Amino acid sequence: CNKGAVGPTDYCIAHGGGKRCAADGCNKGAVGSTDYCSAHGGGKRCAADECNKGARGSTDYCTTHGGGTRCAVEGCNKSAVGSTDYCISHGGGKRCAIDGCTKSAIGSVDYCVAHGGGKRCAVEWCNKSAKGSTDYCIAHGGGKRCAVDGCNKGAQGPTDYCTTHGGGTRCVAEGCNKGAVGPTDYCIAHGGGKRCAADGCNKGAVGSTDYCSAHGG
């Protein structure tokens, strides 16, 4: 590490040097003249009305409200991540350590969500990713739920609804309003999602298998 040691310690903030946050159980560096880290109210706060997040860098705003360094890609206004000049979508931040994977590493680990990075579901035998600020994956109640009364499915994407109730990306086939599957723009019926691995079969693979129902999926 080549960062500067802070205060009377022999370490930089990232390695335990300087004054630490006074919040119970928190070992992050206290910010500025305050006794707390940014997450616990220390340092300069965002100038946007009713926002109490920490202001980023030399700006008066948090990342959400335009503060800090922005992505260098023309037309992109997302926040640059880490020491890079780009947002996560454009290659910024730490990438997954798995060979051939270019997704972003999550949290303090070296892997993306698909390869085991980030917080996992608290259900004992489940290894799926925990969603949002919850301790559970979508299947076990984590993340934002569908806004339709009586529906407890996970809301999809930036919408307030599950796929069944119109949330998430919809199929682009003319006249079709079903949910698009996976990274594709189509529902299963129109060719979206993973296809059956049986020779000559183009039906949708079922669940976590590689085959459609007719071929054992």
C-alpha positions as a printed Julia matrix, in Angstrom:
217×3 Matrix{Float64}:
   0.0     0.0     0.0
   1.31    3.43   -0.99
  -1.38    5.58    0.62
  -0.48    8.08    3.31
  -0.54    7.07    6.98
  -3.16    9.04    8.91
  -2.73   10.8    12.25
  -0.35    9.26   14.79
  -0.86    5.77   13.33
   1.29    3.85   10.86
  -1.62    3.03    8.55
  -3.89    4.63    5.96
  -7.65    4.86    6.61
  -8.36    1.72    4.54
  -5.96   -0.32    6.72
  -7.15    0.93   10.1
  -5.3     4.23   10.5
  -6.74    7.52   11.71
  -9.79    8.09   13.88
 -12.44    5.39   13.59
 -16.22    5.75   13.49
 -17.83    6.0    16.96
 -20.88    3.91   15.98
 -20.97    0.57   17.81
 -19.38   -2.21   15.8
 -18.21    0.06   12.98
 -14.52    0.2    12.12
 -14.66    2.58    9.16
 -12.71    5.82    9.21
 -14.37    8.86   10.76
 -14.85   11.63    8.18
 -13.58   15.19    8.56
 -13.91   16.68   12.03
 -16.82   14.4    12.94
 -16.75   11.21   15.0
 -18.56    9.11   12.38
 -18.08    7.57    8.95
 -20.25    8.72    6.02
 -22.71    5.84    6.51
 -23.34    6.9    10.14
 -23.73   10.62    9.48
 -20.16   11.86    9.45
 -18.68   14.39    7.05
 -20.48   16.81    4.75
 -24.05   15.8     3.85
 -25.82   16.03    0.49
 -27.36   19.44   -0.27
 -30.45   17.94   -1.93
 -33.66   18.49    0.04
 -34.42   15.74    2.57
 -31.32   13.74    1.63
 -28.94   12.77    4.45
 -26.39   10.81    2.44
 -22.77   11.86    2.42
 -21.63   14.41   -0.16
 -19.0    12.95   -2.5
 -15.58   14.38   -3.2
 -15.45   18.15   -3.54
 -19.13   18.36   -4.57
 -22.15   19.25   -2.43
 -24.15   16.18   -3.43
 -24.26   12.43   -2.9
 -23.74   10.02   -5.8
 -27.51    9.68   -6.39
 -27.93   13.44   -6.77
 -24.98   13.94   -9.13
 -22.07   14.32   -6.73
 -18.63   12.8    -7.09
 -16.87   11.81  -10.29
 -19.19   10.85  -13.16
 -18.64    8.16  -15.81
 -16.34    9.3   -18.64
 -18.47    7.67  -21.36
 -20.2    10.35  -23.42
 -23.86   10.7   -22.52
 -23.57    8.65  -19.32
 -24.24   10.43  -16.03
 -23.8     7.5   -13.68
 -21.2     7.64  -10.95
 -17.64    6.49  -11.65
 -16.71    3.58   -9.37
 -13.59    3.22   -7.26
 -10.42    4.69   -8.73
 -11.66    4.3   -12.31
 -13.27    6.89  -14.61
 -16.24    4.66  -15.46
 -19.48    3.4   -13.96
 -20.01   -0.34  -13.4
 -21.94   -0.69  -16.68
 -19.02    0.73  -18.65
 -16.29   -1.33  -16.99
 -15.53    0.7   -13.88
 -14.76   -0.72  -10.46
 -13.35   -4.11   -9.58
 -14.28   -6.91  -11.98
 -15.09  -10.57  -11.25
 -12.0   -12.78  -10.83
 -13.45  -15.68  -12.85
 -11.65  -16.05  -16.2
 -13.76  -14.69  -19.05
 -16.25  -12.9   -16.76
 -16.41   -9.11  -17.11
 -19.16   -8.46  -14.57
 -18.53   -6.3   -11.54
 -17.23   -7.84   -8.3
 -19.68   -7.19   -5.47
 -18.8    -5.92   -2.01
 -15.42   -6.86   -0.55
 -15.13  -10.13   -2.48
 -13.52  -10.78   -5.86
 -16.6   -12.21   -7.58
 -19.83  -11.07   -9.23
 -23.23  -12.17   -7.91
 -23.45  -15.06  -10.4
 -20.11  -16.46   -9.19
 -20.78  -16.17   -5.46
 -20.01  -12.52   -4.71
 -21.99  -10.23   -2.46
 -24.24  -11.12    0.46
 -25.94  -14.49    0.18
 -29.45  -15.53    1.26
 -29.72  -16.25    5.01
 -31.74  -19.44    4.46
 -29.37  -22.22    5.51
 -29.22  -24.26    2.31
 -29.73  -21.39   -0.17
 -26.75  -19.84   -1.95
 -28.62  -17.26   -4.02
 -27.85  -13.58   -3.67
 -29.6   -11.55   -0.96
 -31.54   -8.65   -2.49
 -31.44   -5.0    -1.54
 -31.07   -4.31    2.17
 -32.67   -7.63    3.14
 -30.99  -10.88    4.19
 -32.89  -13.04    1.71
 -33.06  -13.81   -2.01
 -36.22  -13.01   -3.97
 -37.52  -16.58   -3.65
 -37.32  -16.38    0.16
 -38.91  -12.96    0.54
 -35.99  -10.6     0.01
 -35.95   -7.41   -2.03
 -38.88   -5.24   -3.06
 -42.2    -7.09   -3.35
 -44.97   -6.69   -5.92
 -47.35   -3.77   -5.16
 -50.49   -5.72   -6.11
 -52.56   -6.55   -3.02
 -52.08  -10.15   -1.93
 -49.08  -10.78   -4.19
 -45.78  -11.57   -2.49
 -43.64  -12.15   -5.57
 -40.54  -10.05   -6.15
 -40.9    -6.75   -8.02
 -38.87   -6.82  -11.24
 -36.26   -4.25  -12.26
 -37.11   -0.63  -11.45
 -40.87   -1.35  -11.49
 -43.2    -1.96   -8.53
 -44.63   -5.17   -9.93
 -43.74   -8.81  -10.49
 -43.55  -10.24  -14.0
 -47.1   -11.63  -13.77
 -48.52   -8.19  -12.96
 -46.63   -6.3   -15.65
 -43.3    -5.57  -14.0
 -39.86   -5.88  -15.54
 -38.95   -5.9   -19.23
 -41.73   -7.02  -21.55
 -41.45   -9.14  -24.69
 -40.85   -7.02  -27.82
 -42.83   -9.35  -30.11
 -45.78   -7.43  -31.57
 -48.92   -7.8   -29.47
 -47.19   -9.77  -26.71
 -47.13   -8.45  -23.14
 -45.43  -11.38  -21.43
 -42.24  -10.88  -19.47
 -38.93  -11.01  -21.35
 -36.73  -13.83  -20.0
 -33.08  -13.55  -18.98
 -30.9   -11.06  -20.91
 -33.09  -11.4   -24.03
 -35.88   -9.13  -25.3
 -38.39  -11.96  -25.72
 -40.61  -14.23  -23.65
 -40.05  -18.0   -23.77
 -42.76  -18.48  -26.41
 -41.01  -16.04  -28.75
 -37.5   -17.41  -28.3
 -36.31  -15.71  -25.14
 -34.41  -17.31  -22.28
 -32.35  -20.48  -22.33
 -33.35  -23.01  -24.99
 -33.55  -26.8   -24.77
 -30.2   -28.57  -25.38
 -31.76  -31.48  -27.25
 -30.76  -31.55  -30.92
 -33.28  -29.75  -33.13
 -35.42  -28.55  -30.22
 -36.02  -24.84  -29.75
 -38.4   -24.94  -26.8
 -37.56  -23.15  -23.6
 -35.42  -24.99  -21.03
 -37.26  -25.47  -17.74
 -35.99  -24.26  -14.37
 -32.28  -24.82  -13.76
 -32.09  -27.69  -16.27
 -30.85  -27.63  -19.88
 -33.95  -29.23  -21.33
 -37.62  -28.54  -22.02
 -40.4   -30.55  -20.35
 -40.65  -32.95  -23.27
 -36.94  -33.81  -23.02
 -36.78  -34.3   -19.27
 -36.39  -30.75  -18.0
